[in-house]
Amino acid sequence: MTVPSVLLQADTIPEDSGGPYVIAAYLVFLVIAVVYLSIMAQRLRKVSKQADEIEARLDARDAAQAAAPAAAAPAQPPVADVERSDARDEVVS
């Protein structure tokens, strides 16, 4: 199978077509992609920082609970025997 010589001599982008517009479109796309990626990187850094702060707070809380004696823990209040009415059984007229 041979390739016609016309196809071998053809330019990829003819000069009289919108060559500069194609280049401009690619540049605009590139700028939008870079801006989007930078915004996502900033958000990722912010979320990562917040997660680290939460982890530090939880570690500090766990350390404080482990250091406190078990006897100092607040006692559970006694459960009162309260008769509860079920609202589903009542008919509202």
C-alpha positions in Angstrom: 0.0 0.0 0.0 1.5 3.3 -1.0 0.7 6.8 0.3 -0.2 9.3 -2.4 2.4 12.0 -2.8 -0.3 14.7 -2.2 -0.8 13.6 1.3 2.9 13.6 2.0 3.3 17.1 0.8 0.3 18.5 2.7 0.8 20.8 5.7 -0.7 19.9 9.0 -2.2 23.3 9.5 -2.5 25.4 6.3 -1.3 28.9 6.7 -4.5 30.5 5.3 -6.7 28.7 7.9 -7.0 29.7 11.6 -3.5 28.6 12.7 -3.0 31.5 15.1 -6.5 30.9 16.5 -5.7 27.3 17.2 -2.5 28.2 19.0 -4.4 30.9 21.0 -7.1 28.3 21.9 -4.4 25.9 23.2 -2.8 28.7 25.2 -6.2 29.7 26.7 -6.8 26.0 27.6 -3.3 25.8 29.2 -3.9 28.9 31.3 -7.3 27.6 32.5 -5.8 24.2 33.4 -2.9 25.8 35.3 -5.3 28.2 37.2 -7.6 25.2 38.0 -4.7 23.1 39.3 -3.3 25.9 41.4 -6.8 26.5 43.0 -7.1 22.7 43.8 -3.6 22.6 45.3 -4.5 25.5 47.6 -7.7 23.8 48.7 -5.8 20.6 49.3 -3.2 22.4 51.4 -6.0 24.0 53.5 -7.8 20.7 54.1 -4.6 19.0 54.9 -3.7 21.7 57.5 -7.2 21.4 59.0 -6.9 17.6 59.2 -3.5 17.9 60.9 -5.0 20.3 63.5 -7.9 18.0 64.2 -5.5 15.1 64.6 -3.3 17.1 67.0 -6.4 18.0 69.1 -7.5 14.4 69.2 -4.0 13.2 70.2 -3.9 15.9 73.0 -7.4 14.8 74.2 -6.4 11.1 74.3 -3.2 11.9 76.1 -5.1 13.9 78.7 -7.7 11.2 79.2 -4.9 8.6 79.6 -3.1 10.7 82.2 -6.3 11.3 84.2 -7.0 8.6 86.9 -10.0 6.4 86.2 -11.5 7.3 89.5 -11.8 10.9 88.6 -14.1 10.1 85.7 -17.6 11.5 86.2 -20.1 8.9 87.3 -23.1 8.2 85.1 -26.3 9.6 86.6 -28.8 7.0 87.5 -31.5 6.3 84.9 -34.9 7.5 86.2 -37.9 5.3 85.6 -40.1 7.6 83.6 -43.2 6.5 81.9 -43.1 7.5 78.3 -46.1 8.0 76.1 -45.8 7.1 72.5 -47.0 10.0 70.3 -47.8 7.6 67.5 -50.6 6.0 69.6 -52.4 9.3 70.2 -54.9 10.5 67.6 -55.1 14.2 66.9 -58.5 15.4 65.9 
